[in-house]
Amino acid sequence: MIKVRVLKIFERLRAWPAVSGTKALRGRLAGQYRMRTGDYRVQFRIQEDRVLVLKIGNRDRFYDD
């Protein structure tokens, strides 16, 4: 179930910056990161000492906005 997998990503992000599997985004998304779980992506950015989740979705058209 995707909900469980995404919740596991949230748990992992609590250990930021000691988190593996993240990818820094480039271009118009510079300053943001993503983690993936199967066909789903979690897009986030770091603001001071917080991880702000911006978007969760299927990889199809995930970056189309």
N, C-alpha and C positions, 0 to 999 in steps of 0.2 A: 504494500500500500504506500502510495507516494507521500501521504501525510507523515507517516512514521519516518520515512527516509529524510524528509525535509527537517523534521524536528531533530533528527540526529545531527544534521548540518548545523542547526542553531546551537546545539550543545557543544559541538567542536569549535564554533566561532567564539565561545566564551573564553577560550584560551588565546585569543588574538594577542600578539602576532605569531605565537608559536603554533601555527596551524598549517598543515601541509595540504596540498591539493587545490590551493587557490591560484587564480590567474589574474594578473593585473590587465585591465582592459586598456585599449589604446584609442587614438583618434578622438571623436566627440565624447567618448566614454572614459577618457583618461581621468585617473583619480578614483576609479571604481574598480571593483574586483568581482569575480564570479567563482562559484563552486558548482560542481555538477554532481548529480546523482542519477545515473541512468540517462533517460531522455529529458530530464528536468534540470533547470538552472536556477540558482539563487544569486541575484545580483545585489551587491552591497557596497557601501563606502564607509570609511572610518572618519568619525568626527570627534575630535578630542580623544576621549577614552571610551567611546561608544562605537559599536558596530550597528550601522543603520541599514536594514534590509530595504531595498528599493523595489525589487521585483522578484516574483517567483513564477516560473512558467515552463512550458514545454519548449524544447530547443527549436522547434519549427517556428520561425518568425520571432524568436525571442528578442532579437536585437533590432527589429523593425519598429521604430517609433519616431 
